[in-house]
Amino acid sequence: MPRVDERDVARQEADVACRRCGTVVGVRKNSVSQTSIQWRGDAATTCTELAERRAAGLHPALVPRCQALTESIDEAVRDGLVPIE
């Protein structure tokens, strides 16, 4: 049986909605430079930016990030909605 890190169990993801399209992701910050994002649903269709890139012929897995979502997460961290653990 895999070992469970109790610190991971205790940490909660904060829901953050993208200010551009409203896609909601779970976010956890373990340090200033590290951000964990858990997509809820099919990001390729719910995220406007990823959908636009897919329509342009790019595979969503090759898109490094959604800029609007990154900015939304940064704002949530500044506002204290996503604590740095």
N, C-alpha and C positions, 0 to 999 in steps of 0.2 A: 504494500500500500504506500502511495506517495506521501512524503512528509508534508504536513501543512504548516506554513509559517503563520503563527498566531497573529503577527503584526498585520498580515494581509487580510485576515478575517476581520480584524477590528477596524480597518480603514474602510471608509465609505466613499463611494464615488459621488461627486456632486453633479447633478444634471445641469448642463449648460446648453442653451438654445442658440443657434447661429442667428445673428441679427439680420442676415441677408435672407435666408430661406426658412428659418425656423426648425431645421433639423436639430434634434436633441441627441447629445452624446453624454456619456458618463466620463467625468474627468477626475483624475487624482494626481496630485503633485507630491513627489517624494523629496524634491529639492527644487531650488530656483531653476535649474537647467533641465530637469527631467519632468516630462508630462506624459501620463498614461491616458489614452483616449479609448473608450469602448463605444463603438458605433452601435446604435440601436436601429435595427431595420437595415434596409439595403441602401447603403450610402450612395451608390452609383445612381440611384433614382431619386432619393430624397434630398440629396445635396445638389443645389442648383449649379454650383461651380464644377463639381465632378461630372454632372450630367452634360454640361456644355462641352467639357473637354472630351467626353466620350463621343458626343455627337460630331466633334471635329476629328474623330478617328484615333484618339489616344485611349489606351486602356487605363481605367481608373487606378489600377494597382501601380501604374508607372507615374502617377501624379503625386508629387512629394507631399502636398498638403493643400488644404482649402484655405486661402488667405483670409476670407471673411470669418471662418470658424476660428482660425488662429487668433484673430483680433478679438473675437467674442470671448475666447478663453482667457486671453491676457487681461481683458477688462474685468471678467469675473474674479480673477486672482487679485487685481488691484482693489476691487470692491470688497474683498474678503469673503466672497461666496465660495471660493475654492481654496481651502487652507493648504499651506505647505507643511507637510508632515515631517 
